Amino acid sequence: MLAYKRILLKLSGEALMGKKMHGIDEDRLMEYASQIKEASDQGVEIGIVIGGGNIFRGMSGEKAGFHRIKGDYMGMLATVINALAIQSALESLGGKCTVLTAIEMSPVGDRYTPKRVKKAFENDEVILFSFGTGNPYFTTDTAAALRAVEIDADVLLKGTRVDGVYTADPEKDAKATKFDSLSFNETYSRGLKIMDLTAITMCSENNMPVVVFDMNKEGNLLRLLKGEKIGTLVNNG
């Protein structure tokens, strides 16, 4: 029995670096692709938004002297590269996958439309939503929240390298404690940066639950989809 039938999976671009300092770690890419295909084979409808920080981050570019808008577009282009990498990895495992882009980018991918999403899910394809929202000044967290609401996902799953939300960064504070669940209001009041405020607000206003979990632990995605208590659930309480 599946706990979720349709999901939006948010992955960070940095996660694809694996043990590398930059770019895409082929082993990590295939680990992710394997987990995603495993879930898809169970009949879960999967939409994915991935960041581009392993290649370029718009805000970092601004600090380096790039104009913010140009830097953001560069970052959005990086998400397309990552989406194509995941598509290639999934297809090499025998999976079906399509890349949708927020702006016209034929022949790289099809332009995002609700009709195209419906067709892809009917064809049992994993959907990779790339190029963010198509607008500067918005993060891929916000793109993930937007797409989750638009496709009427059951949940937004944020795959990270930690096993949930903590009172502080567990990699820096040994006394940090994990939340099993918390409300969106608590994330505001505690200053917990699980996603940017625009994304959190969108999820809260549209009753879109978020689960933050460790995507790097093999099998975690499918276990979560089957209802195991993995990670931290964030909702309206």
Secondary structure, 3 states (H helix, E strand, C coil): CCCCCEEEEEECCHHHHCCCCCCCCHHHHHHHHHHHHHHHHCCCEEEEEECCCCCCCHHHHHHCCCCHHHHHHHHHHHHHHHHHHHHHHHHHCCCCEEEEECCCCCCCCEECCHHHHHHHHHCCCEEEEECCCCCCCCCHHHHHHHHHHHCCCCEEEEEECCCCEECCCCCCCCCCCEECEEEHHHHHHHCCCCCCHHHHHHHHHCCCCEEEEECCCCCHHHHHHCCCCCCEEEECC
